[in-house]
Amino acid sequence: MDIFAIGEPMFEFNRAVGSASWLEGIGGDTSNAMVAASRCNAATGYFTLLGKDLFGDAIRAMWRAEGVDEHSVISHESAPTGVYFVTHDAEGHHFTYLRKNSAASLMTPADLPVAALKRAKILHVSGISQAISNNAAQSVRAAMDIVRDGGGLVSYDTNLRLKLWPLEQARATTHEAMRHVDIALPGLDDARLLTGLEDADAIVDYYLKLGAKVVALTLGAAGSLVATPDQRKRLASIKVAAIDATGAGDTFDGAFLAEFLRSRDAFRAGRYANIAAALSTCGYGAITAMPRHAQVEARMTDATAS
């Protein structure tokens, strides 16, 4: 197993600008990242709890189609699979969630697939993975320890959702988690709120001091700032006809981790992930437009040639 993730996948209803209809899809930040990594030729797997319902069945079917191993996933007898809605206007995209008391929020450390975690080269988790419930937060921390004790790496995206928990709780939990992380994947807006810092370089320094060996700070359309303790680079993105940014940050995460495992070069991984994230905005929904490895490589070649 190259990359294994924990979190909450959700069924998605996405309404395009000017439309009265809803497009069905599947989202959830760490699940999205595993689909992106799988499309970038990484061997991926996932752990969560799903409801025994149509939405849970659809998520499992999607994972099988995308090559994400779902054998560790537990079906809950009574709790439902989470659902969310995406709407769009001049200010961007907006989310509405139906996830309270969802199956994923009921996970406990005792549910963790220890054998799968010990095989993982990288465990990918996020602030959302922890924010859905206190016992989910405990499960994520326990999983991080299992992976690191087994010689694997831990990747963490702060992915702040203030509808799930208050800022002070988010700060305390994510900062504590970051002390046990090898690869930090924060977004600029979230990191500004969590750290109280405005400058991108200062934010990168903050997470490096907490213990991360690699920090890839996403900057939206401006690309990313990737840093190690010894070096840092601002990496530009590419220009695309963006339609929907839903899942772009998750695509960055999955693509970054897949390429980092291949090359062990954080800066190449950052360039690769910038392109993958940009291409993912060219269609509606969290995973529909996620590119495959050949598409990303072609654009990397074009960018190098120019």
N, C-alpha and C positions, 0 to 999 in steps of 0.2 A: 504494500500500500504506500503510494507516494504521499498523498495528502488526505487527511481524515478531518471531518468537521462535525461540530455539535451546534445545535441551535433550533430555530423554529421555522420550518417551511410553511408557507401559507398559500391558499388558493387566491388567485387575483382576478378582479374585475376591473378592466381599464377602459375608460370612456374617452375616445379621441375628441379633439377639438371640433366643435360643430356637430357632433354625432349624438343621437339619442340612444344608441345601442352600446352595450358593454361587450368588450372583447375578453374572452376567458384566457387566463394564463396561470402561471405558478411563480411565486416569488419567495422571499425570505432571504435575508442577506447572506448567511453562510451557505445555504443551499444554492443560491445563485452563483456564489464563488466556486463551488464544486463543479457546477455545470460548465462554467467558464474554463476552469482548469482541465476538465475532461475534454472539452473541445480543443484545448491546447496540448492534448496528448499526454496528460498526467493520469495516473491510476488513482482514482478517488473513491472515497467512501463517506458514509454519513450515519450519524446517530441522532435520534430524537424519539419522541412518542407521537403517534398520529391517532386520530379517531378512526373507529371502524365505520367510515362513511364514504360517500362518493368523492369528497374532496381528498381524503387520505388515499383512496385507491388511485385517483388521478395523479397524485404526487409520486406515488410508488411507480406507476407506469412511466411517468416522465423520467425518473431516475434510471429505470431500466433502459429506456430508449437512448439516454445520454451517456450510458456507461458508468453511472455512479452506483457503487455497490450499496445496496439497501438492506443487506441481510441482518445488520445489527439493529435495525429500527423495530420498535415495539408498538404493537397496536393496542390502544387502550379500550377497555370494554365499554365505557360510558362517556368519557370526555370527548369533545369535538375537535376536529382540525380547525385551526385558525383561518380566517378569511379577511382580506382587505380590499379596498376600493381605491382606484387612482383616477383623479380628475385633473384637467389641465386648463390653465388660463394664461393671461399675459405675464403673470408673475412666476409661472413654472408649473410644476406638478405637485399635487397635494394628496395626502393619504388619509383614509379613514379605516380604522381597524375594528374587527370583531374577533378578539382573541382572549378575553378574560376567561380564566378557568379552562383554557384549552388543554389538550392532552400534553403538549410539549411543556407547558408550565408546571406539570406535575412530576417531571423527571426528578430522580434522586440519585445520589452517588451510588447507591446499591444497584441501580439499573445500568450502570456504565458497562460497555463491552470491553473489559480489561484486555483480553487477548488482541483485539483489533487495535486498541490504542497502543499497545506495546510494539505492534508491527509498523506503526505509522512513522514515516520520515518527518512529516510536519503535521501538527494539529492546528487547525484554524478555528478560532472562536472570535466572538465579538462582544461589545457592550450589550447588544440586544440579547445575545445568548444568556447573559447574566441578568438582564433587567426584567425578564418575563416573570421571575419569581425568586424568592430567597433560596429555595431548594435547588432551582436551576443554577443560580450563582454558585452554590456550593458544589454542584455537580461539575461545572466548568472548571473550578479551581482544582478539584480532585483529578479530573482528566489531565489537566496541565501537568500535575505532579507525576502522574503515571507515565506520560509521554517523555518528560524530561529524564525521569529515572531510567527509562529504557533507552536513552541516548538520542531521542528525537528532538526536533525543534518545535517551538510554539510560536504561532503567528496570531496577532490580535489586532482587530479593527475596532476602534473606539465606538464608531457608529452610534452616536448619541440620539436617543429618542426621549424627549422630556415628557411625552405622554405616558411613558412607562414608569418613570421614577424621577424624583426631584434632583436638581442639579448637584446639590451637596452629596447626596448618596451616590450619584453617578461618579462624581469626582473621586470619592473615597474608594469606591469599588474598582474603577478602571485604573487608578494610580497604583493600587495594591497589586492588581493583576499585572500591570506593566513591569513590575519588579521581577516577574518570572517569565518574561517574554524575550524571545530571540529576535523576532521580526515584528516591528511595530508598523501598522498601516493606518494611521489616523488621517482623517480629512481635515482640511484647514478650518472650516467653519466650526466643526465640532471641537477641534483642538483648542481653538481660541476660547471657547466657553469653558472647557475643562481645565485648561492651564491658567487662564487669565492673561495670557500673552497674546500680542498682536502679530509680532514679527515671525515669519516662517522659520528663519534660522534659529531664533530663540526657542521656538517650539521643538524643533529637531533636537537642539541641545538638551532640552528638558527631558525628552524621552530617552536620549542616549545616556543621560546621567542616571535615569531610573534603572538602566541595565540592558536596554536593547542593543544588539550587535548591528542591526540594520534598521534604519527608519526610512520609510517611503511615505512622505507627506503629499497627499493629492491636492492639487491646486485648481481643480475644475478644468476649464478650457485652456488654462495656462500650462497644464501638464503636471509635473511633480517635482519635488525636491527630495532627492535620495541621498542618504548619508550613512557612513560608517564612522567609527571613532577617528579614522585617519583621513577621510576624504568625503567631499560632498559635491553634488552637481545638480543644477537646475536643468531639467529635461523637458524640452518643448513637446507639445502634442502635435497632431496633424489637423488640418482643416477638413471638416466634413459638413454635410447638410443635416444637422442634428434635428431630430423630431421629438424624441422622448429620452430624457436622461435617467429614467427609472432603471436601476440596476447597474449604472455605469461604474460606480465605485466598487461594487461587488465584482464586476468583470475585471477591473484593475487588480483586485486582490487575487483572484484565481489565476489570471494570466501571469501576474508577477511571481507567484509561488511556483507555478509550472516551469517558467523560464529560469527562475533562480535554481531550481533543482537540476535543470539541464546544464546550466552554464556556471553556476556558483559565482556569478557576476551580478551584483546588485544593480549596477548601472545599466547593463544590458537588459536586465529584467525590468527596470523602470521604463526604458524606451519601448520595450515590447508591450508592457502593460498600458502605457499611454495610448498606443495605437489601438490595442484591443478595446479599451474603454471608449475611445472616440468612435470606433466603428459600431459599437453596441448602441449608440444613440440614434442610429439611422433607421430605426423601426420602433413600433410601440411595444410595450411590455418589458418585463424584466429580463427574459432570456431569449425572446424570439430572434433578435438581431445580433446576439453574441457571435463573434466571428470564430472561425476555426483556425488552427495553426497556420495552414498554408496562406490564408488571407492576410494574417498578421505579418508573416515572414515576407510576403510580397510587398506590403507597404513599407516594411523596414528597409527592404532593398531599394525601393524607390526613394525613400527619404535619405538614405546614405548616398545614392547616386546624385541626388540634387544638391 
